[in-house]
Amino acid sequence: MPKLSVTVITRNESANIADALRSVAWADELIVVDAESSDDTVALARQFTDRVVVRPWPGYIGQKNFAASLAANDWILSLDADERVTPPLGDELRRVMAGAPAHAAYRMPRVTRYLGRWIRTTDWYPDYQLRLYDRRRAEWSGRYVHEAVSVRGTVGRLSAEIEHVGFKDIAEHLATIDRYTTFAARQMHETGRRATWLHLAIYPRLAFVRNFLLKGGFRDGELGLVLSKLNSHYVFLKYAKLWELQRVQGLKTAMPNLEPEP
């Protein structure tokens, strides 16, 4: 029967880390890799495990792969500090680990709490996350945003939910949208993607229809409306920033000797 190591990467997560680790206290090993927090994250984590390592921040992918490399076991459950393994998910994970897992990795549905309510509509649900994997056949990969586990083998699906504590308010949500759309636009630009009027005018509207109507945001009333608008705003901002990058590149190509004024 394989054993399970849980890895958590942190940076100033004193408000979340205790609940996250408490939800997986049953695991065979808990590992926390902290990116030089200035709050009590490390002290709180050491109340649950002595496997706490502090190191500079190399990025999400590098930090998650480093955490996996520290594990004594090959099977890894990667948990974010603002996530919780529910009791039903804990039972399902233990059942998978009780025998020989049939797949190289497993996805699980994630439900997010936003402005006081668990969201099971819009693009936010079921939001399947690949978090359980055999590190001999999988590792984290990606570039700027949306890091993912690359798997050499089949991927199974679990049914129980992992809980995610969402943004504390709309201001924090908007700040995150601004940051992530900058990274997303840069990534698309570097891979040759281009933004057209279709992306700017039509895609955000389609995103709203998908979120509010097709994926049931209307069932959450005004909250579903706000979330659907913010999700469509993400789409608009991502392509607007991509358009800006290609415009700047076009100006440099057209006027290569143009120097900024002193």
GIRA-V919157 format. One record per pair of residues at least 12 apart in sequence whose ideal C-beta (glycine too) atoms are under 10 Angstrom apart, sorted by the first residue. I is the first residue (numbers start at 1). GAP is how many residues later the second one is. D is the distance in Angstrom with one decimal. If there is no record, write none. Layout:
i: (I;I)
gap: (GAP;GAP)
d: (D;D)
//
This chain:
i: (1;1;1;1;2;2;2;2;2;2;2;2;2;2;2;3;3;3;3;3;3;3;3;3;4;4;4;4;4;4;4;4;4;4;4;4;4;4;4;4;5;5;5;5;5;5;5;5;5;5;5;5;5;5;5;5;5;5;6;6;6;6;6;6;6;6;6;6;6;6;6;6;6;6;6;6;6;6;6;6;6;6;6;6;7;7;7;7;7;7;7;7;7;7;7;7;7;7;7;7;7;7;7;7;7;8;8;8;8;8;8;8;8;8;8;8;8;8;8;8;8;8;8;8;8;9;9;9;9;9;9;9;9;9;9;9;9;9;9;9;9;10;10;10;10;10;10;10;10;10;10;10;10;10;10;10;10;10;11;11;11;11;11;11;11;11;11;11;11;12;12;12;12;12;12;12;12;12;13;13;13;13;13;13;13;13;13;13;13;13;13;14;14;14;14;14;14;14;14;14;14;15;15;15;15;15;15;15;15;16;16;16;16;16;16;16;16;17;17;17;17;17;17;17;17;17;17;17;17;17;17;18;18;18;18;18;18;18;19;19;19;19;19;19;20;20;20;20;20;20;20;20;20;20;20;20;21;21;21;21;21;21;21;21;22;22;22;22;23;23;23;23;23;23;23;23;23;23;24;24;24;24;24;24;24;24;24;25;25;25;25;26;26;26;26;26;26;27;27;27;27;27;27;27;27;27;27;28;28;28;28;28;29;29;29;29;29;29;29;30;30;30;30;30;30;30;30;31;31;31;31;31;31;31;31;31;31;31;31;31;31;32;32;32;32;32;32;32;32;32;32;32;32;32;32;33;33;33;33;33;33;33;33;33;33;33;33;33;33;34;34;34;34;34;34;34;35;35;35;35;35;35;35;36;36;36;36;37;41;41;42;45;51;51;51;51;53;53;53;55;59;59;59;59;59;60;60;60;60;60;60;60;61;61;61;61;61;61;61;61;62;62;63;63;64;64;64;64;64;64;64;64;65;65;65;65;65;65;65;66;67;68;68;68;68;68;68;69;69;71;73;73;73;74;74;74;74;74;75;75;75;75;75;75;75;75;75;75;75;76;76;76;76;76;76;76;76;76;76;77;77;77;77;77;77;77;77;77;78;78;78;78;78;78;78;78;79;79;79;79;80;80;80;80;80;80;81;82;82;82;82;82;82;82;83;83;83;83;83;83;83;83;84;84;84;84;84;84;85;85;85;85;85;85;86;86;86;86;86;86;87;88;88;88;88;89;89;89;89;89;89;89;89;89;89;90;91;92;92;92;92;92;92;92;93;93;93;93;93;93;93;95;96;96;96;97;101;101;101;101;102;102;103;103;103;103;103;103;103;103;103;103;104;104;104;104;104;104;104;104;104;104;104;104;104;104;105;105;105;105;105;105;105;105;105;105;105;105;105;105;105;105;106;106;106;106;106;106;106;106;106;106;106;106;106;107;107;107;107;107;107;107;107;107;107;107;107;107;108;108;108;108;108;108;108;108;108;108;108;108;108;108;109;109;109;109;109;109;109;109;109;109;109;110;110;110;110;110;110;110;110;110;110;110;111;111;111;111;111;111;111;111;111;112;112;112;112;112;112;112;112;112;112;113;113;113;113;113;114;114;114;114;114;114;114;114;114;114;114;114;114;115;115;115;115;115;115;115;115;115;115;116;116;117;117;117;117;117;117;118;118;118;118;118;119;119;119;119;119;119;119;120;120;120;120;120;121;121;121;121;121;121;121;121;121;121;121;121;122;122;122;122;122;122;122;122;122;122;122;122;122;122;122;122;122;122;123;123;123;123;123;123;123;123;123;123;123;123;124;124;124;124;124;124;124;124;125;125;125;126;126;126;127;127;127;128;128;128;128;129;129;129;129;130;130;130;130;130;130;130;131;131;131;132;132;132;132;132;133;133;133;133;133;134;134;134;135;136;136;137;137;137;137;137;137;138;138;138;138;138;139;139;142;143;143;143;143;143;143;144;144;144;144;144;144;144;144;144;145;145;145;145;145;145;145;145;145;145;145;146;146;146;146;166;167;170;170;170;173;173;173;173;173;174;174;174;174;176;177;177;177;177;177;177;178;178;178;180;180;180;181;181;181;181;181;181;181;181;181;181;182;182;182;182;183;183;184;184;184;184;184;184;184;185;185;185;185;185;185;185;185;185;185;186;186;186;187;187;188;188;188;188;188;188;189;189;189;189;189;189;189;189;190;193;193;193;193;194;194;194;194;194;195;195;195;195;195;195;195;195;195;195;196;196;196;196;197;197;198;199;199;199;199;199;199;199;200;200;200;200;200;200;201;201;203;203;203;203;203;204;204;204;204;204;204;204;204;204;204;204;205;205;205;206;206;207;207;207;207;207;207;207;207;208;208;208;208;208;208;208;208;208;209;209;210;210;210;210;211;211;211;211;211;211;211;211;211;212;212;212;212;212;212;212;213;215;215;216;217;217)
gap: (96;97;98;99;26;71;72;73;94;95;96;97;98;99;132;24;25;26;68;69;70;71;72;94;20;22;23;24;25;67;69;70;71;72;73;89;90;92;93;128;22;23;24;25;26;46;62;63;65;66;67;68;69;70;71;72;73;130;14;15;17;18;19;20;21;22;23;24;25;26;43;45;61;65;67;69;70;71;72;73;79;87;125;126;22;23;24;25;26;44;56;57;58;59;60;61;62;63;64;69;70;71;72;124;128;12;13;16;22;23;24;25;26;37;40;41;44;56;59;69;70;71;72;73;75;22;23;24;25;26;48;51;53;54;55;57;58;69;70;71;72;22;23;24;25;27;29;31;32;34;35;42;44;53;57;70;71;72;22;23;24;25;26;27;28;30;46;52;70;22;23;24;25;26;27;28;29;69;19;21;22;24;26;27;28;29;31;32;67;68;69;23;24;25;26;27;28;29;30;31;67;24;25;26;29;66;67;150;153;25;28;64;65;66;67;68;149;15;17;20;22;23;24;25;26;27;28;30;31;64;65;22;23;26;27;29;30;63;62;63;64;65;144;146;12;25;28;59;60;61;62;63;64;65;143;145;23;24;26;27;28;58;60;63;25;26;62;63;56;60;61;62;63;64;66;67;139;140;24;53;55;59;60;61;65;66;69;23;24;60;65;59;61;64;65;67;68;22;46;48;50;52;58;63;66;67;70;43;44;45;47;69;20;22;41;42;43;44;47;15;18;19;20;21;22;47;49;14;18;20;21;22;35;36;37;38;39;40;41;42;45;12;13;14;16;17;18;19;20;21;22;35;38;47;49;12;18;19;20;21;22;24;30;31;33;34;35;36;37;18;19;20;21;23;29;47;19;20;21;22;23;24;28;18;19;20;21;17;13;40;12;36;16;19;20;21;13;14;17;12;81;83;84;85;88;20;80;82;84;85;86;87;78;79;80;81;82;83;86;87;78;85;77;84;12;14;16;75;76;77;83;85;13;70;74;75;76;82;84;74;73;65;67;70;71;72;81;66;70;64;24;61;62;59;60;61;62;63;18;21;22;26;30;31;57;58;59;60;61;29;55;56;57;58;59;62;63;64;73;12;16;20;29;31;54;55;56;85;51;52;53;54;55;57;62;71;50;52;53;83;30;49;51;82;84;85;84;30;31;81;82;83;84;85;27;29;46;48;79;80;81;82;29;77;78;79;80;81;23;46;75;76;77;78;22;25;74;75;76;77;73;70;71;72;73;19;20;42;43;69;70;71;72;73;74;70;69;14;16;40;66;67;68;69;13;15;38;39;65;67;69;63;36;60;62;35;31;32;33;55;52;54;29;30;31;34;48;50;51;52;53;54;28;29;30;31;32;33;34;45;47;48;49;50;51;52;25;26;27;28;29;30;32;33;44;45;46;47;48;49;50;51;22;23;24;25;26;27;28;45;48;49;50;51;52;19;20;21;22;23;24;25;26;42;48;49;50;51;18;19;20;21;22;23;24;48;49;50;51;52;53;54;16;17;18;19;20;48;49;50;51;52;53;14;15;16;17;18;19;21;51;52;53;54;13;14;15;16;50;51;52;53;55;12;13;15;50;51;52;53;54;55;115;50;51;52;53;54;50;51;52;53;54;55;56;59;106;109;112;113;116;51;52;53;54;55;58;105;108;111;112;50;107;49;103;104;106;107;110;43;45;46;48;102;45;47;98;101;104;105;108;41;95;96;99;100;90;91;94;95;96;97;98;99;102;103;106;107;85;86;88;89;90;92;93;94;95;96;97;98;101;102;105;106;108;109;84;87;88;91;92;94;104;105;108;109;111;112;40;42;87;91;93;103;104;107;36;90;91;31;33;35;34;35;37;27;29;30;34;19;20;33;35;18;19;20;21;25;26;27;18;27;31;17;23;24;26;30;16;17;18;20;22;17;18;19;14;16;17;12;13;14;15;16;17;12;13;14;15;17;12;13;45;40;41;43;44;47;48;36;38;39;40;41;42;43;44;46;34;35;36;37;38;39;40;41;42;43;93;34;37;38;41;61;63;56;57;60;53;54;57;60;61;56;59;60;63;58;53;54;56;57;60;61;56;59;63;54;57;58;52;53;54;55;56;57;58;59;60;61;55;56;59;63;55;58;50;51;53;54;55;57;58;52;53;54;55;56;57;58;59;60;61;55;56;59;51;55;50;51;53;54;57;58;52;53;54;55;56;57;59;60;55;46;49;52;53;45;48;49;51;52;43;44;45;46;47;48;49;50;51;52;43;46;47;50;42;46;41;36;37;39;40;41;43;44;35;36;39;40;42;43;35;38;29;32;33;35;36;25;27;28;29;30;31;32;33;34;35;36;27;30;31;26;29;21;22;24;25;26;27;28;29;17;20;21;22;23;24;25;27;28;19;23;18;21;22;25;13;14;16;17;18;19;20;21;24;12;13;15;16;17;19;20;15;13;16;12;12;14)
d: (6.7;6.0;7.0;8.3;9.1;6.8;6.8;4.9;9.3;5.8;9.3;8.9;7.6;6.9;8.2;8.5;4.0;7.2;9.4;7.7;4.3;8.5;6.9;7.5;8.7;9.1;5.1;5.3;7.4;9.2;6.2;9.5;5.1;7.7;5.9;7.1;8.3;9.1;5.3;8.1;7.0;6.5;4.2;7.7;6.1;8.8;9.0;8.0;8.4;3.7;6.3;4.4;8.3;6.9;5.6;7.3;9.7;8.8;9.1;8.0;9.4;4.6;9.4;9.5;4.5;8.5;6.9;5.2;6.9;9.2;9.0;9.9;9.6;8.8;9.8;10.0;7.7;4.7;7.9;5.7;8.3;9.7;9.6;9.8;8.9;8.3;4.8;7.8;7.1;9.2;9.5;7.1;9.7;9.1;3.8;5.9;9.6;7.6;6.6;5.9;7.4;5.4;7.2;9.8;9.7;6.0;6.9;8.5;7.5;7.2;5.0;7.5;9.0;7.7;9.8;9.4;9.7;9.7;7.5;9.5;7.9;5.2;7.1;5.7;8.7;9.4;7.7;5.0;7.6;7.1;9.0;7.4;9.8;4.6;5.9;8.5;5.8;8.3;9.2;7.7;7.5;6.0;7.3;4.7;6.9;6.3;9.8;5.1;8.1;9.4;7.0;9.1;9.5;9.3;10.0;9.0;5.0;9.9;9.8;6.8;4.1;7.4;5.5;9.0;9.2;7.4;6.5;9.0;8.5;9.1;8.6;9.3;4.8;6.2;5.0;9.3;6.2;9.4;9.3;8.3;9.8;7.1;7.9;9.6;5.0;9.9;8.6;8.6;8.9;3.8;7.3;7.4;9.7;4.3;4.4;4.9;9.1;8.4;5.9;9.4;9.4;8.5;9.6;9.1;9.6;8.9;8.6;8.8;9.3;8.7;9.4;8.5;4.6;4.8;8.4;9.0;6.5;7.3;8.9;9.2;9.7;8.8;5.4;8.9;9.8;5.2;5.4;9.4;8.3;5.2;9.2;9.7;9.6;5.2;8.2;7.3;7.4;9.7;8.9;8.9;9.3;6.0;9.5;8.1;9.3;9.2;9.2;5.9;7.5;5.2;7.2;6.1;6.2;8.4;9.9;9.1;8.3;6.6;8.2;4.1;7.0;8.5;8.9;9.9;9.7;7.1;8.3;9.6;8.0;8.1;4.3;4.4;7.5;8.5;8.8;7.4;9.1;8.2;9.0;6.9;6.4;9.7;8.7;5.2;9.7;7.3;8.8;6.8;9.3;9.7;9.4;9.0;9.8;6.2;9.7;9.0;7.3;9.6;9.3;10.0;6.9;9.4;8.8;8.8;8.5;9.2;9.3;9.6;8.0;6.2;9.0;8.8;7.7;6.7;9.3;6.4;5.6;6.2;9.7;8.3;5.9;3.9;9.2;6.2;8.9;9.9;9.3;9.6;7.0;4.5;7.9;7.6;9.9;5.7;8.5;9.8;5.4;6.0;8.8;10.0;9.0;9.4;4.3;8.3;8.1;6.5;10.0;6.9;4.6;7.3;9.2;8.0;9.8;10.0;8.7;9.7;9.2;8.0;5.1;7.9;6.6;9.9;5.9;8.3;6.2;4.3;9.6;9.8;7.3;6.6;7.1;4.8;7.7;9.5;9.4;9.7;7.8;7.0;6.8;3.8;8.5;9.8;6.7;6.0;7.5;6.3;7.1;7.9;9.5;7.9;6.2;9.2;9.6;7.0;8.7;8.7;8.2;8.0;6.6;9.9;10.0;9.4;9.5;8.7;8.5;9.9;7.5;7.9;9.3;8.9;9.6;4.8;8.8;4.8;6.4;5.6;8.3;9.7;4.9;9.1;8.4;9.8;8.8;9.7;9.2;6.0;9.7;8.6;4.5;10.0;7.0;8.8;9.9;8.7;5.6;5.0;8.7;9.7;9.9;9.7;9.4;8.5;4.9;9.0;7.1;7.6;9.8;7.9;9.4;7.0;9.7;9.8;8.7;9.3;5.6;5.4;5.4;8.9;9.7;9.0;6.6;7.2;9.7;10.0;7.2;7.5;5.7;7.6;9.3;9.4;8.5;7.3;5.7;7.7;5.3;8.3;9.7;10.0;9.2;9.8;6.8;9.4;9.3;9.6;5.9;5.2;8.4;9.6;8.9;8.7;5.0;8.0;7.6;9.9;7.8;7.7;9.9;6.8;10.0;7.9;9.6;9.0;8.8;9.1;7.5;9.4;9.1;9.5;9.7;9.3;6.2;4.6;8.0;9.7;7.5;9.6;8.6;8.5;5.6;6.5;5.2;7.4;9.8;9.6;7.1;4.3;7.9;7.5;9.0;9.3;8.8;9.3;6.0;7.9;9.8;8.8;6.2;5.7;6.9;5.8;8.6;9.7;8.4;4.0;7.4;6.4;9.1;9.9;9.9;6.9;8.8;3.8;6.2;5.8;8.6;8.1;7.3;9.2;8.1;9.9;5.3;6.8;4.6;10.0;8.5;8.5;9.7;6.7;7.5;8.2;9.9;9.6;7.3;7.9;7.4;8.8;8.3;9.7;7.2;7.6;7.7;6.2;9.1;9.1;8.6;9.5;8.5;6.6;4.7;5.8;3.7;8.8;9.9;6.7;5.2;9.9;8.4;4.2;5.9;9.6;5.2;6.6;3.0;6.1;6.9;8.6;5.6;8.6;6.4;3.8;6.8;9.8;7.5;5.2;6.1;9.5;4.6;9.4;7.2;8.1;5.0;7.4;9.8;9.8;7.1;7.6;4.2;7.4;9.8;9.9;9.9;6.8;4.6;6.7;5.4;9.4;10.0;4.3;6.3;4.8;7.7;8.2;9.9;9.4;6.2;7.4;5.1;6.9;9.0;9.7;6.8;6.0;8.2;6.2;7.2;9.7;7.6;4.3;8.1;6.8;7.1;5.3;7.3;3.7;6.7;5.7;7.9;8.5;7.7;7.4;7.8;5.1;7.3;8.4;7.9;7.2;4.5;7.2;4.9;8.7;6.7;4.9;7.5;5.3;8.2;6.1;7.6;7.6;4.8;7.6;5.9;6.8;9.8;5.3;7.5;7.0;10.0;8.0;4.4;7.8;4.5;9.0;9.6;7.0;7.0;5.6;5.3;9.6;9.2;9.3;4.1;6.7;9.7;9.9;9.6;8.1;9.2;7.4;9.2;6.6;9.8;7.8;8.2;8.9;7.5;7.8;9.1;9.9;6.0;8.0;8.5;9.9;8.4;9.6;6.9;9.6;6.1;9.4;9.8;9.1;7.9;9.6;9.5;9.8;9.4;7.6;8.8;6.7;7.9;8.1;6.8;9.1;9.9;8.1;8.5;8.5;8.0;8.7;5.9;4.0;4.9;7.9;5.4;5.3;9.3;5.7;8.0;8.6;9.9;10.0;8.4;4.3;7.4;9.5;5.1;7.3;4.5;9.8;9.6;7.8;9.9;6.6;5.4;5.8;9.5;6.1;7.9;7.1;5.6;9.9;6.3;8.9;8.9;8.7;5.5;9.7;9.2;9.9;8.9;8.4;8.5;8.6;9.0;7.1;10.0;7.8;9.2;7.8;8.7;9.9;9.8;7.9;9.6;9.3;8.0;9.7;7.1;9.1;9.8;9.5;9.3;6.5;8.7;6.8;4.7;9.6;7.3;6.6;9.9;9.6;7.9;9.3;6.9;9.3;9.8;8.6;7.6;10.0;5.4;9.6;6.6;9.3;8.7;8.6;9.3;7.7;9.6;8.8;9.6;10.0;9.6;6.4;4.7;4.9;9.7;6.4;4.4;6.8;7.6;9.0;8.8;9.3;8.8;8.2;9.9;8.6;5.2;7.8;8.7;8.8;8.6;3.8;7.3;9.4;5.9;4.8;9.8;8.8;9.1;5.5;8.8;9.1;4.3;5.2;9.6;8.8;6.3;10.0;9.7;8.5;8.8;7.8;8.6;9.8;9.8;7.4;9.7;7.5;9.4;8.9;6.2;9.8;9.7;7.5;8.3;9.8;9.7;9.4;6.9;9.1;6.6;5.1;6.4;9.0;9.6;7.2;9.3;7.5;9.1;8.3;9.0;6.2;8.8;8.8;4.3;4.4;8.8;8.2;5.7;9.0;8.7;8.9;6.0;9.8;9.4;9.5;8.6;9.8;8.9;4.8;9.3;7.8;8.1;8.3;5.7;7.6;8.1;3.6;4.3;8.5;7.6;6.0;9.5;8.0;8.5;7.1;9.8;9.4;7.6;8.5;9.0;5.2;8.5;9.7;8.7;5.8;9.8;9.5;4.5;6.7;9.8;7.8;9.2;9.2;6.5;9.9;9.0;9.5;7.2;8.3;9.6;5.8;8.6;4.4;7.3;8.4;4.2;4.0;8.6;8.5;6.6;9.3;8.5;9.9;8.3;9.9;9.9;9.3;9.2;8.3;8.7;8.6;4.0;8.8;7.6;7.8;9.6;6.8;5.5;6.4;9.4;6.5;9.1;9.6;8.6;5.4;7.6;9.0;6.5;9.5;9.3;4.6;7.1;8.6;4.7;3.9;8.8;9.3;7.9;9.4;7.1;9.2;9.1;8.3;8.2;8.2;9.6;6.0;4.1;8.8;7.8;4.3;8.2;9.4;5.4;6.5;9.9;7.5;3.9;9.0;8.6;9.8;8.7;8.6;8.5;8.5;8.6;9.7;8.1;9.5;7.1;3.8;8.4;9.1;4.9;6.6;9.7;6.5;6.5;8.6;3.8;8.2;8.9;8.6;8.6;8.4;9.4;9.8;9.3;8.4)
//
